């Protein structure tokens, strides 16, 4: 979901840097800081994606454990 918003922004910034538009309006230091910020944004997005993947795997594992617990508990109660 956020990729749809982040990618166009990042691509626009990179395009502005590459075609010289930003070069004409800002200093070298500002361009470097902007490039570093875009890189940090990309790294943060990667970390968020990885965290979401881990969260989904953990949730799936939790659901599986609960299902096994319910089945085991039901069988134990039925055998009493």
C-alpha positions in Angstrom: 0.0 0.0 0.0 2.7 2.5 0.9 4.8 1.5 -2.1 2.2 3.1 -4.3 2.8 6.4 -2.5 6.6 6.1 -1.8 7.8 4.9 -5.2 6.4 7.8 -7.3 7.8 10.3 -4.8 11.2 8.6 -4.8 11.2 8.2 -8.5 10.3 11.9 -8.9 13.1 13.0 -6.6 15.6 10.8 -8.4 14.5 12.1 -11.8 14.8 15.7 -10.6 18.3 15.0 -9.3 19.4 13.3 -12.5 17.9 15.8 -14.9 19.5 18.7 -13.1 16.4 20.5 -11.9 17.4 20.1 -8.3 21.0 21.0 -9.1 19.9 24.4 -10.4 17.9 25.2 -7.3 19.8 23.7 -4.4 23.4 23.4 -3.2 25.5 20.2 -3.5 25.1 19.7 0.2 21.3 19.8 0.0 21.3 17.4 -2.9 23.5 15.0 -0.9 21.2 15.2 2.1 18.2 14.7 -0.1 19.8 11.6 -1.7 20.7 10.2 1.7 17.1 10.9 2.9 15.7 9.0 -0.1 18.1 6.1 0.6 17.0 6.0 4.3 13.4 6.1 3.2 14.0 3.1 0.9 15.8 1.2 3.7 13.0 2.0 6.2 10.5 0.7 3.6 12.5 -2.5 3.2 12.5 -2.9 7.0 8.8 -2.4 7.3 8.1 -4.9 4.5 10.4 -7.5 6.3 8.6 -6.8 9.6 5.2 -7.3 8.0 6.4 -10.6 6.5 7.7 -11.7 9.9 4.4 -10.6 11.5 2.4 -12.6 9.0 4.5 -15.7 9.6 4.2 -15.3 13.4 0.4 -14.9 13.1 0.2 -18.0 10.9 2.2 -20.0 13.4 0.1 -18.7 16.3 -3.1 -19.7 14.5 -1.7 -23.2 13.8 -0.7 -23.6 17.5 -4.2 -22.6 18.7 -5.9 -24.9 16.2 -3.7 -27.8 17.5 -4.5 -26.9 21.1 -8.2 -26.8 20.4 -8.1 -30.2 18.7 -6.0 -31.7 21.5 -8.2 -30.2 24.2 -11.4 -31.4 22.5 -10.1 -34.9 22.1 -9.0 -34.9 25.8 -12.4 -33.8 26.9 -14.2 -36.3 24.7 -12.2 -39.1 26.1 -13.2 -38.3 29.7 
